[in-house]
């Protein structure tokens, strides 16, 4: 302000025209001092290797010191600043370390819990060394392998993992995504295999298992394991069964998926077309009750005809209001015989597996389907009954399947040995 007054006095002394000078020079001097208050933008230099936010108004510099002159260079610099995934090696196999928030870990949950996702993407999820090794031995193609330590990865055949993406994750992350109480530290994503392409290295017997509306994953997995142990030729699943590649089914089957052909989601027309003409279809039955059990043990009811609702491993005590049966008049003169054929009963240890056979096991709630009954009657099969003591509920489906499958194996092998002896003596 003092400088301003001194300039005004100088103008009055030299010109003598105070008012004119005030209008002209004051405005000039005021613009001069306003310009003096402006500040130039500060140049900010981002240290090398340190991420920073780039402003449009400040001069841009890359970590190496080169100027960025376009928006494309700005985006490229932002990418350079981020830490990239480093690749390391385990026994000549390169692997990656998963960063926090890796989206590939989210696929594990999608594959494990969504049947639609598995079918649409054509992928399956296997957890644990044994399942993964069984799949690799069968020729399944691995896509991704998640492991917690190098020792866990070395437990697998490394020569079969060269085409897969190996990702090392923290053990805590595997515990989050795993479906097990005690994770084994290794999870793999495979391409959905074709069971008909698996190499056949098993001694088998001419016996097939048909799973009809098996809804419980544990039961289905146990039945697959029993079928593989009994040397069955194949396993056929109807459309009402639980997904055969569900993680609980895989764990209960203990590698049976890769030891015999398993054909899922088949209609009854497809099942009938896959069975040979010489094959006889038999049906598991537990609905006779304790009274019928005593009659069949005495041999008085061994050829009792049955109805469509008499089949399946259902409870013999109560729960009948929730069961849906196709009733028909058993006193009719055979007018419905074509649609509801009669099927004779046999005890499980009687001679029923003398020719190539198929065994149908139904669910514990509704039993087998009427289509299975028609197929059994059409092929001359029987309903097989395992007698149990009175006042005891029916057997579990998987338990009944194991008893009947191994009994069928025994009878078929005995028959094959007798035929071989007769041919040798002839």
LUMVEXGU-424638 format. One line per 2 residues: number of its first residue (from 1); for each residue x, y, z of C-alpha. Coordinates in steps of 0.1 Angstrom, whole numbers, plus 5000, padded with zeros to 4 digits. Layout:
NUM	X:Y:Z  ...
% end
This chain:
1	5000:5000:5000  5029:5023:5008
3	5044:5017:4974  5011:5025:4958
5	5009:5059:4976  5045:5067:4965
7	5036:5061:4929  5006:5083:4932
9	5027:5112:4945  5052:5108:4917
11	5025:5111:4892  5011:5143:4908
13	5045:5159:4909  5054:5152:4873
15	5021:5158:4855  5000:5179:4877
17	4970:5160:4866  4960:5138:4895
19	4927:5126:4882  4939:5115:4847
21	4969:5097:4860  4948:5080:4886
23	4925:5065:4859  4953:5053:4837
25	4983:5043:4858  4965:5028:4888
27	4949:5002:4866  4983:4993:4851
29	5000:4991:4884  4971:4970:4898
31	4974:4945:4870  5011:4943:4876
33	5008:4934:4912  4980:4909:4905
35	5003:4892:4881  5029:4890:4908
37	5006:4870:4930  5003:4841:4905
39	5022:4810:4911  5036:4785:4886
41	5025:4748:4889  5048:4727:4910
43	5065:4699:4891  5059:4665:4909
45	5083:4636:4901  5071:4601:4910
47	5100:4581:4925  5110:4550:4905
49	5091:4519:4913  5065:4536:4935
51	5029:4539:4923  5015:4574:4921
53	4984:4591:4909  4990:4612:4877
55	4973:4645:4874  4964:4661:4840
57	4977:4695:4851  5012:4684:4861
59	5041:4674:4839  5041:4636:4835
61	5072:4615:4841  5077:4577:4839
63	5096:4560:4867  5127:4559:4844
65	5125:4597:4839  5111:4599:4803
67	5083:4624:4797  5048:4611:4789
69	5032:4631:4762  4999:4612:4755
71	4971:4596:4774  4982:4562:4761
73	5016:4567:4777  4998:4576:4810
75	4979:4543:4810  5010:4524:4801
77	5029:4540:4830  5001:4531:4854
79	5005:4495:4843  5042:4495:4847
81	5039:4508:4882  5018:4477:4893
83	5037:4446:4905  5035:4418:4879
85	5031:4381:4887  5065:4364:4891
87	5070:4329:4878  5091:4304:4896
89	5101:4267:4891  5096:4234:4908
91	5116:4206:4892  5115:4223:4858
93	5078:4232:4861  5070:4269:4861
95	5043:4280:4884  5027:4313:4895
97	5020:4328:4929  4984:4339:4933
99	4979:4375:4943  4952:4386:4967
101	4918:4387:4950  4928:4363:4922
103	4896:4356:4903  4908:4322:4893
105	4902:4310:4929  4865:4319:4925
107	4861:4293:4898  4866:4266:4924
109	4833:4275:4941  4814:4278:4908
111	4826:4244:4897  4820:4227:4930
113	4785:4240:4937  4769:4245:4903
115	4759:4216:4881  4749:4240:4854
117	4783:4256:4854  4801:4223:4852
119	4780:4211:4823  4782:4245:4805
121	4820:4250:4809  4828:4213:4806
123	4849:4212:4838  4852:4191:4869
125	4869:4198:4903  4890:4172:4920
127	4906:4176:4954  4933:4155:4970
129	4962:4135:4957  4944:4102:4952
131	4916:4116:4930  4939:4137:4909
133	4963:4108:4904  4934:4085:4894
135	4923:4110:4869  4958:4115:4854
137	4963:4078:4851  4930:4075:4832
139	4941:4101:4808  4920:4131:4820
141	4933:4165:4809  4943:4189:4837
143	4938:4227:4832  4947:4243:4865
145	4963:4229:4897  4963:4249:4929
147	4988:4238:4956  4999:4252:4989
149	5035:4238:4991  5060:4223:4968
151	5059:4190:4986  5021:4187:4978
153	5028:4193:4942  5057:4167:4941
155	5032:4140:4953  5016:4142:4918
157	5031:4128:4886  5048:4160:4874
159	5054:4148:4838  5016:4148:4833
161	5012:4184:4845  5033:4202:4819
163	5003:4215:4800  4985:4227:4831
165	4987:4261:4848  5002:4257:4882
167	4993:4282:4908  5007:4284:4943
169	4983:4298:4969  4983:4302:5007
171	4971:4273:5028  4945:4297:5043
173	4930:4304:5009  4927:4266:5002
175	4908:4262:5035  4884:4289:5024
177	4876:4274:4990  4879:4237:5000
179	4848:4217:5008  4867:4194:5033
181	4872:4198:5070  4909:4190:5066
183	4921:4201:5031  4949:4182:5015
185	4965:4212:5000  4960:4205:4963
187	4930:4211:4941  4928:4206:4903
189	4904:4216:4876  4901:4191:4847
191	4883:4190:4814  4851:4169:4817
193	4863:4135:4806  4845:4110:4783
195	4842:4078:4804  4841:4057:4772
197	4877:4067:4763  4892:4054:4796
199	4915:4025:4791  4899:3992:4802
201	4924:3976:4826  4899:3958:4848
203	4887:3922:4848  4850:3926:4845
205	4819:3903:4846  4788:3907:4824
207	4769:3927:4850  4756:3963:4847
209	4743:3986:4874  4714:4009:4867
211	4708:4037:4892  4672:4049:4892
213	4665:4083:4908  4694:4081:4933
215	4693:4116:4949  4717:4112:4978
217	4754:4120:4968  4769:4097:4994
219	4747:4067:4983  4755:4072:4947
221	4792:4075:4953  4792:4043:4974
223	4773:4024:4948  4798:4035:4921
225	4826:4023:4944  4809:3989:4949
227	4803:3985:4912  4840:3991:4904
229	4850:3967:4932  4826:3940:4919
231	4840:3943:4884  4808:3956:4868
233	4809:3963:4831  4794:3997:4833
235	4770:4020:4853  4739:4037:4838
237	4722:4066:4855  4687:4079:4848
239	4679:4116:4845  4666:4118:4880
241	4700:4110:4897  4722:4135:4913
243	4751:4148:4893  4778:4121:4891
245	4806:4148:4891  4794:4165:4923
247	4823:4167:4948  4805:4146:4975
249	4799:4119:4949  4835:4120:4938
251	4848:4116:4974  4824:4087:4982
253	4833:4069:4950  4871:4070:4958
255	4882:4071:4921  4855:4047:4907
257	4847:4074:4881  4880:4066:4864
259	4878:4028:4867  4846:4019:4847
261	4823:4036:4822  4796:4058:4839
263	4769:4071:4816  4747:4098:4833
265	4714:4114:4825  4699:4086:4803
267	4663:4081:4794  4648:4047:4797
269	4647:4043:4759  4685:4050:4758
271	4691:4025:4787  4671:3998:4769
273	4690:4004:4736  4724:4001:4754
275	4715:3968:4769  4721:3937:4748
277	4693:3914:4737  4706:3885:4758
279	4708:3906:4790  4682:3901:4818
281	4671:3931:4840  4665:3924:4877
283	4651:3948:4903  4660:3952:4939
285	4630:3950:4962  4626:3954:5000
287	4589:3962:5002  4577:3927:5011
289	4579:3932:5048  4587:3908:5076
291	4557:3885:5070  4567:3880:5033
293	4603:3876:5045  4593:3845:5065
295	4572:3832:5035  4601:3836:5011
297	4625:3820:5035  4601:3790:5036
299	4599:3790:4999  4561:3794:4998
301	4561:3828:4981  4592:3826:4959
303	4571:3832:4927  4547:3858:4940
305	4537:3883:4913  4541:3920:4920
307	4529:3954:4911  4548:3985:4900
309	4547:3999:4935  4563:3969:4951
311	4598:3978:4940  4625:3998:4955
313	4645:4001:4987  4618:4019:5007
315	4608:4017:5043  4585:3988:5053
317	4571:4009:5082  4550:4039:5076
319	4558:4068:5052  4533:4054:5027
321	4515:4087:5022  4544:4103:5005
323	4549:4074:4981  4535:4075:4946
325	4526:4042:4930  4510:4032:4898
327	4481:4010:4910  4463:3985:4888
329	4439:3957:4894  4457:3925:4901
331	4425:3904:4896  4421:3916:4860
333	4423:3890:4832  4456:3904:4819
335	4442:3933:4800  4470:3955:4815
337	4497:3929:4813  4514:3947:4784
339	4518:3979:4805  4523:3963:4839
341	4539:3929:4834  4542:3906:4864
343	4576:3901:4878  4584:3870:4900
345	4603:3873:4933  4635:3856:4943
347	4658:3856:4973  4691:3873:4966
349	4711:3841:4970  4690:3821:4945
351	4702:3816:4910  4692:3848:4892
353	4725:3857:4875  4730:3828:4851
355	4732:3850:4820  4745:3886:4815
357	4724:3907:4838  4716:3943:4848
359	4706:3952:4883  4683:3982:4889
361	4686:4000:4923  4660:4027:4931
363	4659:4055:4955  4649:4050:4992
365	4619:4072:4990  4600:4062:4958
367	4617:4030:4948  4623:4022:4911
369	4604:4036:4882  4575:4018:4865
371	4597:4018:4834  4622:3996:4852
373	4594:3972:4861  4583:3969:4825
375	4618:3963:4813  4623:3936:4839
377	4591:3919:4828  4601:3922:4792
379	4635:3906:4797  4623:3878:4821
381	4639:3893:4851  4631:3890:4888
383	4626:3912:4918  4654:3904:4943
385	4647:3904:4980  4671:3904:5009
387	4653:3891:5040  4658:3911:5073
389	4646:3904:5108  4611:3917:5118
391	4607:3953:5131  4638:3965:5113
393	4636:3991:5086  4648:3984:5050
395	4684:3985:5040  4702:4015:5027
397	4703:4017:4989  4741:4015:4987
399	4742:3986:5012  4717:3967:4992
401	4735:3973:4960  4768:3960:4974
403	4751:3928:4986  4734:3921:4953
405	4763:3931:4931  4788:3908:4948
407	4762:3880:4949  4757:3885:4912
409	4794:3884:4906  4797:3852:4925
411	4769:3835:4905  4783:3847:4872
413	4818:3836:4879  4805:3802:4891
415	4785:3798:4860  4815:3808:4838
417	4837:3782:4855  4812:3755:4851
419	4808:3763:4814  4846:3763:4810
421	4849:3729:4827  4822:3714:4805
423	4838:3727:4774  4871:3713:4786
425	4857:3678:4792  4837:3677:4760
% end
